[in-house]
Amino acid sequence: MELIVNGQKHQVDVAETTPLLWTIRESLGLTGTKFGCGIAACGACTVHIDGNAVRSCSFPAGAAQGASITTIEGLSPDRSHPLQQAWIAAQVPQCGYCQSGMLMAAAALIKKVPQPTDQQINEAMTNICRCGTYHRVRIAIKKATGQAI
């Protein structure tokens, strides 16, 4: 099957029911998208499909054919995305495992809502961070969108 990942077409030899996460990691070698829970609960595997945040561990690769898939590697090749810069400035990561999924969820949010309120951030950011950096995530999103903190 053919998938469009980070703007490039890729031929992959996987069953259509293979989770997109494993197709991205194993077939394409893009390991920034993480495996967390395998049941779409934690969000470590979040990618964009046509601009929408999707938990790739439970999304079949076959359902992504013809769509534009963006992984953390495609967000910015050099960490220049405003969210990545704000994440660094706010020192969001501790262990860092959830961060690629968090960044992808936040990027989908600010694409739809350029200056989200705290409530909109809370509603959109359902990813789990076992280190509890939620307050810093909110600060980084506000910083990236030019809002007062």
Buried (B, 14 or more C-beta within 10 A) or exposed (E): BEBBBBEEEBEBEBEEEBBBBBBBBEBBEBBBBBBBBBEBBBBBBBBBBEEEBBBBBBBBBBEBBEBBBBBBBBBBEEEEBBBBBBBEEBEBBBEEBBBBBBBBBBBBBBEEBEEBEEEBBEEBBEBBBEBEBBEBBBBBBBBBBEBEE
